[in-house]
Amino acid sequence: MSFSASLIAMSNAILDAICEHPFVEGIARGDLPKQAAIRYVSQDKPYLETYLRVFARAAALAPSHEDVADFHGRMALLLDGETEAHENLLRYAGVTARDIEDRPKLPTLHHYESHLLAAAAHGDFAELVAAILPCHHVYVEIGARLEAIVQENPRHPFAAWIRFYAQPDMRDATHRLFAMVDREAAHFSPERARRVETAFLTSSFLEYRFFDMAYRGESWLPKEAMRDVSAP
């Protein structure tokens, strides 16, 4: 078994939990609560800004010209923004991108950004790629699982969102990241292998938390504490 195959095997239970989460099931049925869609985009936009900066660090650490070029291509895509997927959610919710500007970052976003930035600051190339990977892997797998829904119903309210992540280019881009980790794995010590596994699994768990945060909502303080703080 390749190192990347072992990462996938370790994270399959998390992926299944994500695909069974009410947020993803709401996408599949076409009845996602509108506030969940709004909350998701309000947090995903700043997340992708951080993701862009992490890609820049990966390009700086990349061991080959091909890897540098690969990450520069990914940066170009992020600079344009995942507008198709976001616009689908916002259109469904009946709001515009301007309507959700400057919303505060919720705890899960803060945690995920901190994890990625720590990997960029302190990790080596393989560890950073492992931290980056679950965002690709999870969405490609969701797209693959939901693609048949759009084929049966092209007018599905989330057809654009599903098609965006089901496109072959997205799967190819994910495979290239796994291949980078596998090339590095030939030189892993046991300790380094554990660090890479931890980076991958932490991001996988945070992908689950991101959908959960979008669906259920989050606050930095319990509601009771918030009332106490605001009391005269």
C-alpha positions in Angstrom: 0.0 0.0 0.0 1.3 3.5 -0.9 1.6 6.1 1.8 -1.2 8.1 0.2 -3.4 5.1 0.1 -2.8 4.6 3.9 -3.8 8.2 4.5 -7.0 7.7 2.6 -7.7 4.5 4.5 -7.1 6.3 7.8 -9.5 9.1 6.9 -12.3 7.1 5.3 -14.5 7.1 8.4 -14.2 10.9 8.6 -15.1 11.2 4.9 -18.2 9.0 5.4 -19.2 11.1 8.4 -18.9 14.3 6.2 -21.0 12.8 3.4 -23.6 11.8 5.9 -23.6 15.2 7.6 -26.9 17.2 7.3 -25.1 20.0 5.4 -24.0 17.6 2.6 -27.3 15.8 2.7 -29.0 19.1 2.3 -26.9 19.8 -0.8 -27.9 16.4 -2.1 -31.6 16.9 -1.5 -31.6 20.5 -2.6 -33.1 21.8 0.7 -30.0 23.1 2.6 -31.1 25.7 5.2 -30.4 29.1 3.7 -28.6 30.4 6.8 -26.3 27.4 6.5 -25.4 28.3 2.9 -24.8 31.9 3.9 -22.7 31.0 7.0 -20.6 28.6 4.9 -19.7 31.1 2.2 -19.0 33.8 4.8 -16.4 31.5 6.4 -15.1 29.9 3.2 -14.1 33.1 1.5 -11.5 34.1 4.2 -10.5 30.4 4.5 -9.6 30.4 0.8 -7.5 33.6 1.3 -5.5 31.7 3.9 -5.3 28.7 1.6 -3.8 30.9 -1.1 -1.0 32.1 1.2 -0.3 28.5 2.2 0.0 27.5 -1.4 2.6 30.2 -1.8 4.6 28.7 1.0 4.2 25.2 -0.6 5.6 26.6 -3.8 8.6 28.0 -1.9 9.3 24.6 -0.3 8.6 22.6 -3.4 11.6 20.3 -4.3 11.1 20.4 -8.1 10.3 22.9 -10.8 7.1 20.8 -11.7 5.8 21.1 -8.1 6.5 24.9 -8.1 4.6 25.3 -11.4 1.8 23.1 -10.0 1.3 25.3 -7.0 1.5 28.5 -9.0 -1.4 27.1 -11.1 -3.4 26.5 -8.0 -2.7 30.0 -6.8 -4.0 31.4 -10.1 -7.2 29.5 -9.6 -7.7 30.7 -6.1 -7.0 34.3 -7.1 -10.0 34.0 -9.4 -11.9 32.5 -6.5 -14.2 29.6 -6.4 -16.9 31.9 -7.6 -19.0 29.3 -9.4 -19.6 27.2 -6.2 -20.0 30.3 -4.0 -22.4 32.0 -6.3 -24.6 28.9 -6.5 -25.0 28.9 -2.7 -25.5 32.7 -2.5 -28.1 32.7 -5.3 -29.9 29.9 -3.6 -29.9 31.8 -0.3 -31.1 35.0 -2.0 -28.1 37.2 -1.0 -25.0 38.7 -2.7 -21.4 38.5 -1.8 -21.6 42.1 -0.6 -24.3 41.1 1.9 -22.0 38.8 3.8 -18.8 40.9 3.7 -16.9 41.4 7.0 -18.7 38.7 9.0 -16.5 37.7 12.0 -14.5 34.5 11.8 -16.0 31.7 13.8 -13.9 29.3 16.0 -13.7 26.5 13.5 -12.3 28.8 10.8 -9.8 30.2 13.2 -8.7 26.7 14.2 -8.4 25.5 10.6 -6.4 28.6 9.5 -4.1 28.3 12.5 -3.5 24.6 11.7 -2.6 25.4 8.1 -0.4 28.4 9.0 1.4 26.4 11.6 2.1 23.7 9.0 3.4 26.4 6.6 5.6 27.9 9.3 7.0 24.8 10.9 6.4 21.8 8.7 8.4 20.5 5.7 7.0 20.2 2.2 5.3 16.8 2.8 3.7 17.9 6.0 2.3 21.1 4.4 1.0 19.2 1.4 -0.7 16.7 3.8 -2.4 19.6 5.6 -3.5 21.0 2.3 -4.8 17.8 0.9 -8.1 17.0 2.7 -9.8 20.1 1.4 -9.2 18.8 -2.2 -9.9 15.1 -1.3 -13.1 15.7 0.6 -14.7 17.9 -2.0 -13.7 15.7 -5.0 -15.2 12.7 -3.2 -18.4 14.7 -2.4 -18.6 15.7 -6.1 -18.1 12.1 -7.2 -20.9 10.8 -4.8 -23.4 13.5 -5.8 -22.7 13.7 -9.5 -25.4 11.2 -10.4 -28.0 13.5 -8.8 -27.2 16.3 -11.2 -27.2 13.9 -14.2 -30.7 12.8 -13.3 -31.8 16.4 -12.5 -29.9 19.1 -14.3 -32.1 21.7 -12.7 -31.1 20.7 -9.2 -30.6 23.9 -7.1 -27.0 22.9 -6.4 -26.1 21.6 -9.8 -23.3 24.2 -10.3 -21.8 23.5 -6.9 -21.8 19.7 -7.5 -20.4 20.0 -11.0 -17.6 22.3 -9.9 -16.2 19.6 -7.5 -17.1 16.7 -9.8 -15.1 17.9 -12.8 -12.1 15.7 -13.8 -9.6 18.6 -13.4 -10.4 18.7 -9.7 -9.7 14.9 -9.3 -6.5 15.2 -11.3 -5.3 18.1 -9.1 -5.9 16.0 -6.0 -4.1 13.0 -7.4 -1.0 15.2 -8.1 -1.0 16.2 -4.4 -1.1 12.6 -3.3 1.7 11.8 -5.7 3.9 14.6 -4.2 3.4 13.0 -0.7 4.2 9.6 -2.1 7.5 10.8 -3.6 8.5 12.3 -0.3 7.4 9.2 1.6 10.4 7.3 0.3 12.6 9.3 2.7 10.3 9.3 5.7 11.5 8.4 9.1 8.9 6.9 11.4 8.6 10.3 13.2 8.2 12.2 10.0 5.6 9.8 8.8 3.6 10.4 12.0 3.8 14.2 11.5 2.5 13.9 8.0 -0.3 11.6 9.1 -1.3 14.0 11.9 -1.3 16.9 9.5 -3.6 15.1 7.1 -6.0 13.7 9.8 -6.2 17.1 11.6 -7.3 18.8 8.4 -9.7 16.0 7.7 -11.4 16.4 11.1 -11.5 20.2 10.5 -13.3 19.7 7.2 -16.0 17.9 9.1 -16.1 20.7 11.7 -16.3 23.3 8.9 -19.5 21.7 7.5 -20.9 21.3 11.1 -20.1 25.0 11.9 -21.9 26.1 8.7 -24.9 24.0 9.5 -25.4 24.5 13.2 -23.7 27.8 13.8 -21.0 28.7 16.3 -20.1 31.4 18.8 -17.0 32.2 20.8 -19.0 32.2 24.0 -22.0 30.1 25.2 -25.2 32.0 24.9 -25.5 32.2 28.7 -22.0 33.8 29.0 -22.8 36.2 26.2 -25.9 37.4 28.1 -23.8 37.8 31.2 -21.2 39.9 29.4 -23.9 42.2 28.0 -25.7 42.6 31.3 -25.4 46.1 32.8 
